[in-house]
Amino acid sequence: MTPLIEIKNLKTRFFTSDGVVKAVNDVSYKMESGEILGVVGESGCGKSVHSLSIMRLVPDPPGKITDGEILFEGKDLLKLSEAEMRKMRGSEIAMIFQDPMTSLNPVFTVGYQIVEALRLHNDMTKEEARARAGELLSLVGIPGAEQRLDDYPHQFSGGMRQRAMIAMGLSCNPKLLIADEPTTALDVTIQAQIIDLVKKLQKELGMAIMWITHDLGVVAEMADRINVMYAGSIIESGTVRNIYKKTRHPYTMGLLGSLPRLDDPPGTALASVPGLPPDLLALPEGCAFAARCGYKTEKCLQEKPPLIEIEGYDHAVACWHWEEIAGIKQNDK
């Protein structure tokens, strides 16, 4: 069975006056229809650039996809013309961003912007598109949806603007919705509402979702599988249970250790990952995480570990010492 999307050896570079920024490095994975994939990692790890590469929205210049394939239902998106790709965006693959105020045009009403997206990709009259826009705003939980169509973005709260962006993303029933840190700028109450809304819509509409975040607590609640990224590469990938209960990469262990837990005794200090991420202008020869890793050996400094399948189905890790880590971890049950 053909996966919904399959990415093979994706590389994205930014050619700057200081040198070549290796933003995405040899990324490969698959997503099935209806699946929720969480993509996690700290700022600058390549999460957003890799998603913009899928949409072919990397600014050129200075950015360029230099290698790889992005197969959507078997069709390589990198070989499509710009006109063909414009038809794909919104209708087949949609994206919502972290800050809706930079995505919604402030001089047009919210209703006008949704209507334009509907008419661009569907054979609808203006009246049909407006009626559908009202249904979409109602679907994402905006009260008085019909009346709110004539409001401008600044008349919506932050949470309501994000709901409007989700409505726009869903307007043409895409098969894949990419959500790039859509709740980061919202308070935790609104964040929880947006997450519940997306989960509800995913069940109702059956679309696949790629949820990009630095918050491991969020993806634990909603994702089926997780890709952990570091320095432009996937360093651990697997089911939610495998990533949280059978962690095999020191970086993932550090991310999980930085989360507060309800079962921690009072006064327990949160763990932190020492050091800083590597400079993407000058990545080291070996493992990009080696300088911050307590397990590193000479081999780690000289050879980059490949992402390999371990311990059966749907768990992969890029670490020379995953077996050593497996031997000392106590949370595998």
ZIHU-V842597 format. One record per run of one state. SS is the DSSP state (~ for helix, > for strand, _ for the rest). FROM is the first residue (numbers start at 1). TO is the last residue. If there is no record, write none. Layout:
ss->SS from->FROM to->TO
ss->SS from->FROM to->TO
This chain:
ss->_ from->1 to->4
ss->> from->5 to->16
ss->_ from->17 to->18
ss->> from->19 to->31
ss->_ from->32 to->35
ss->> from->36 to->40
ss->_ from->41 to->46
ss->~ from->47 to->55
ss->_ from->56 to->62
ss->> from->63 to->72
ss->_ from->73 to->74
ss->> from->75 to->76
ss->~ from->77 to->79
ss->_ from->80 to->81
ss->~ from->82 to->91
ss->_ from->92 to->92
ss->> from->93 to->96
ss->_ from->97 to->99
ss->~ from->100 to->103
ss->_ from->104 to->108
ss->> from->109 to->109
ss->~ from->110 to->121
ss->_ from->122 to->125
ss->~ from->126 to->139
ss->_ from->140 to->144
ss->~ from->145 to->148
ss->_ from->149 to->151
ss->> from->152 to->152
ss->~ from->153 to->155
ss->_ from->156 to->157
ss->~ from->158 to->170
ss->_ from->171 to->175
ss->> from->176 to->180
ss->_ from->181 to->187
ss->~ from->188 to->205
ss->_ from->206 to->207
ss->> from->208 to->213
ss->_ from->214 to->215
ss->~ from->216 to->222
ss->_ from->223 to->224
ss->> from->225 to->230
ss->_ from->231 to->232
ss->> from->233 to->239
ss->~ from->240 to->245
ss->_ from->246 to->249
ss->~ from->250 to->257
ss->_ from->258 to->289
ss->~ from->290 to->292
ss->_ from->293 to->297
ss->~ from->298 to->302
ss->_ from->303 to->307
ss->> from->308 to->309
ss->_ from->310 to->314
ss->> from->315 to->317
ss->_ from->318 to->321
ss->~ from->322 to->328
ss->_ from->329 to->333
